[in-house]
Amino acid sequence: MIVVIGIISAIAVFNIDRNVESAQFSAAKAEMDQIARSIAGNPDLYDGGARSDFGYIGDIGALPDSIGDLINNIHSFGTWRGPYLNAGTEADYRLDPWGTQYSLNDTMIISTGSGSTITKAIAPSRAALVANELSGRISDATGDSPGTSFRDSVDVILFYPDGAGGISNISIHPDETGAFSYTGIPIGNHRLQIISIPDADTVNYELSFVPGRNIALNIVFPADLW
C-alpha cells in the first residue's frame, strides 16, 4: 500500500510540474506575441479601410533597442506615442515567466528562462519592417508626362518617421516620363504629396506601408498641366 501511494504521489508531482511548465510556456508565448504587436503593430486593427496600428516602428521608423523603449521614451523621441506595452510594472514584460529578461535580436524576440531558447519572429527580415519601397508615375489629365521641360517643376514629397524622433520630408523630382521612387521606408501610415509648382496644384495620398509589401502608384493630376 505504501509503495502504491508513493507511486501515485510521484505521478501527481510529475503531472503538476508538467502542467506548471506548460503554463509557463503558454505565458511566454502570449507575452512575446504582445511584445511583437507593440513593436510592429496589430495587423487586425483597421480604421476607414486601412490598417491603423503599426506600433513603435510606425511612430519612430526604427526597431527598438530594448523592451524598455516600448515602455518609456528613453531617447526623448518627438514621435514616440507610447507606452506600447500596457504592463502593470515595467518588469512585467522585461522578464519571462522564469524570471529571465527577454532580449531583442534584430527582428527576433528571445526567451531563455526555460533552459531552452524560445523565439518569436516579428517579421521575415529587418527590410520588411524598415526598408519598403514606393514607386509611381505622374501624368496630367490628358495623360501627358512632364517631360524634360516640366519635370523640375513637379515636387514629390514623402513624409515618414526618420528613426530618430523626427519626420523626414524627402522631396524629389520625377524623371521625364513622370516616374519616381523611394526606398528605405518604414511600415506605417505616411503622407505623399505631389505639387505642380507653377500652378500650385497639389494631390495628397495617405499610404499604408505593411511589412514587406511595396507600393506602386499611378498618379493623375485633375488638370491639363503639360
C-alpha positions as CSV (number, residue, x, y, z in Angstrom):
1,M,0.0,0.0,0.0
2,I,2.8,2.4,0.9
3,V,4.6,1.6,-2.4
4,V,1.4,2.3,-4.3
5,I,0.8,5.6,-2.5
6,G,4.4,6.6,-3.3
7,I,4.0,5.8,-7.0
8,I,0.7,7.8,-7.2
9,S,2.4,10.7,-5.4
10,A,5.3,10.7,-7.8
11,I,3.0,10.7,-10.8
12,A,0.9,13.5,-9.3
13,V,4.1,15.6,-8.7
14,F,5.3,14.9,-12.2
15,N,1.9,16.0,-13.7
16,I,1.9,19.2,-11.6
17,D,5.4,20.0,-12.7
18,R,4.5,19.4,-16.3
19,N,1.3,21.5,-16.0
20,V,3.3,24.4,-14.5
21,E,5.9,24.1,-17.2
22,S,3.2,24.1,-19.9
23,A,1.5,27.1,-18.4
24,Q,4.9,29.0,-18.3
25,F,5.5,28.2,-22.0
26,S,2.0,29.4,-22.8
27,A,2.5,32.6,-20.8
28,A,5.8,33.2,-22.5
29,K,4.2,32.8,-26.0
30,A,1.4,35.2,-25.1
31,E,3.8,37.8,-23.8
32,M,6.1,37.5,-26.8
33,D,3.1,37.9,-29.1
34,Q,2.2,41.1,-27.2
35,I,5.7,42.4,-27.5
36,A,5.7,41.7,-31.2
37,R,2.5,43.7,-31.6
38,S,3.9,46.6,-29.6
39,I,6.9,46.8,-31.9
40,A,5.2,46.3,-35.4
41,G,1.5,46.8,-34.6
42,N,-1.6,44.7,-34.6
43,P,-2.3,43.7,-38.2
44,D,-6.0,43.1,-37.4
45,L,-6.7,46.7,-36.4
46,Y,-8.3,48.8,-39.2
47,D,-9.9,52.2,-39.4
48,G,-11.6,53.6,-42.6
49,G,-10.5,50.6,-44.6
50,A,-6.8,51.0,-43.8
51,R,-4.6,49.3,-41.2
52,S,-4.4,51.7,-38.2
53,D,-1.8,50.2,-35.9
54,F,1.9,49.9,-36.6
55,G,3.3,50.1,-33.1
56,Y,6.6,51.5,-32.2
57,I,8.1,51.2,-35.7
58,G,5.1,53.1,-37.2
59,D,5.8,56.0,-34.9
60,I,9.6,56.0,-34.8
61,G,10.6,54.5,-38.1
62,A,13.1,52.1,-36.5
63,L,13.3,48.9,-34.4
64,P,13.6,49.4,-30.6
65,D,16.9,48.8,-28.9
66,S,15.3,47.1,-25.9
67,I,12.0,46.2,-24.3
68,G,12.4,49.4,-22.2
69,D,12.0,51.5,-25.3
70,L,8.4,50.2,-25.6
71,I,7.5,51.3,-22.1
72,N,9.4,54.6,-21.6
73,N,10.5,57.3,-24.0
74,I,14.2,56.6,-23.2
75,H,15.6,58.6,-26.1
76,S,13.1,61.5,-25.8
77,F,11.8,60.9,-29.3
78,G,9.3,63.5,-30.5
79,T,7.2,61.0,-32.4
80,W,7.0,58.4,-29.5
81,R,3.4,57.8,-28.7
82,G,3.8,55.0,-26.1
83,P,3.7,53.2,-23.8
84,Y,3.3,50.4,-26.4
85,L,3.1,47.8,-23.6
86,N,0.5,48.3,-21.0
87,A,2.1,46.4,-18.2
88,G,1.3,46.8,-14.5
89,T,5.0,47.3,-13.9
90,E,8.0,47.7,-16.2
91,A,9.3,44.3,-15.1
92,D,6.1,42.5,-16.3
93,Y,7.4,42.5,-19.9
94,R,11.1,42.7,-19.2
95,L,11.1,39.2,-17.6
96,D,9.8,35.9,-19.0
97,P,7.8,33.6,-16.7
98,W,11.1,32.1,-15.4
99,G,12.4,35.5,-14.3
100,T,14.9,35.9,-17.1
101,Q,15.0,39.1,-19.2
102,Y,13.6,38.9,-22.7
103,S,16.0,40.1,-25.3
104,L,15.7,41.6,-28.8
105,N,18.0,40.5,-31.7
106,D,17.1,42.3,-34.8
107,T,13.6,41.1,-35.7
108,M,13.6,38.3,-33.1
109,I,12.3,38.3,-29.5
110,I,14.1,35.7,-27.3
111,S,13.3,34.0,-24.1
112,T,15.9,31.7,-22.4
113,G,14.5,31.4,-18.9
114,S,13.2,27.9,-19.5
115,G,16.6,26.5,-20.1
116,S,16.0,26.3,-23.8
117,T,15.7,29.1,-26.4
118,I,12.1,30.3,-27.3
119,T,11.9,32.8,-30.2
120,K,9.3,34.9,-31.8
121,A,9.9,36.5,-35.2
122,I,8.4,39.9,-35.6
123,A,8.9,39.8,-39.4
124,P,10.7,37.7,-42.0
125,S,13.5,40.4,-42.2
126,R,14.5,43.8,-41.0
127,A,13.9,45.1,-44.5
128,A,10.3,44.1,-44.3
129,L,9.9,46.5,-41.4
130,V,12.1,49.5,-42.2
131,A,13.1,49.3,-45.9
132,N,10.0,49.1,-48.0
133,E,9.7,50.8,-51.4
134,L,7.4,53.2,-53.2
135,S,7.3,53.8,-56.9
136,G,4.9,55.8,-59.1
137,R,4.3,57.5,-62.3
138,I,2.7,61.0,-62.7
139,S,0.7,62.3,-65.6
140,D,-1.8,65.1,-66.1
141,A,-5.5,64.9,-67.0
142,T,-4.7,64.4,-70.7
143,G,-2.3,61.5,-70.0
144,D,0.9,63.6,-70.7
145,S,4.1,63.1,-68.7
146,P,6.0,66.2,-67.6
147,G,8.9,65.6,-70.0
148,T,12.2,67.3,-69.7
149,S,10.6,70.7,-69.8
150,F,8.4,70.3,-66.7
151,R,9.9,67.5,-64.6
152,D,11.8,70.0,-62.4
153,S,8.5,71.9,-61.8
154,V,7.0,68.9,-60.0
155,D,7.8,68.2,-56.4
156,V,7.1,64.7,-54.9
157,I,7.3,64.7,-51.1
158,L,7.0,61.7,-48.8
159,F,6.6,62.3,-45.0
160,Y,7.6,59.4,-42.7
161,P,9.3,59.0,-39.3
162,D,13.1,59.2,-39.6
163,G,14.1,56.7,-36.9
164,A,15.4,59.4,-34.6
165,G,12.3,61.1,-33.3
166,G,11.6,63.3,-36.2
167,I,9.8,63.3,-39.6
168,S,11.6,63.0,-42.9
169,N,10.1,65.0,-45.8
170,I,12.1,63.8,-48.7
171,S,11.5,65.9,-51.8
172,I,12.4,64.6,-55.3
173,H,11.5,65.4,-58.9
174,P,10.2,62.7,-61.3
175,D,12.1,61.9,-64.4
176,E,10.8,63.0,-67.9
177,T,8.4,60.1,-68.0
178,G,6.9,61.1,-64.7
179,A,8.5,58.1,-62.8
180,F,9.7,58.4,-59.2
181,S,10.7,56.1,-56.4
182,Y,11.6,55.9,-52.8
183,T,13.4,53.2,-50.8
184,G,14.1,52.6,-47.1
185,I,10.6,53.3,-45.9
186,P,9.4,52.0,-42.5
187,I,6.0,50.5,-42.0
188,G,3.2,52.8,-41.1
189,N,0.7,55.3,-42.5
190,H,2.6,58.0,-44.3
191,R,1.6,61.0,-46.4
192,L,2.7,61.5,-50.0
193,Q,2.3,65.0,-51.6
194,I,2.8,65.9,-55.3
195,I,2.9,69.5,-56.2
196,S,2.9,71.1,-59.7
197,I,4.8,74.2,-58.7
198,P,3.7,76.7,-61.3
199,D,0.0,76.0,-60.7
200,A,0.3,75.2,-57.0
201,D,-1.8,72.2,-58.0
202,T,-1.5,69.6,-55.3
203,V,-2.6,66.0,-54.8
204,N,-2.2,64.1,-51.5
205,Y,-2.2,60.4,-50.7
206,E,-2.3,58.6,-47.4
207,L,-0.3,55.4,-47.9
208,S,-0.3,52.4,-45.7
209,F,3.0,50.5,-45.8
210,V,2.7,47.0,-44.4
211,P,5.7,44.7,-43.8
212,G,7.4,43.6,-46.9
213,R,4.8,45.0,-49.4
214,N,6.0,47.7,-51.8
215,I,3.6,50.2,-53.2
216,A,3.2,51.3,-56.9
217,L,1.0,54.3,-57.8
218,N,-0.4,55.8,-61.0
219,I,-1.0,59.4,-60.2
220,V,-3.1,61.7,-62.4
221,F,-3.4,65.4,-61.8
222,P,-7.0,66.6,-62.5
223,A,-5.9,69.3,-64.9
224,D,-4.1,69.7,-68.2
225,L,-0.7,70.8,-67.0
226,W,1.8,69.8,-69.8
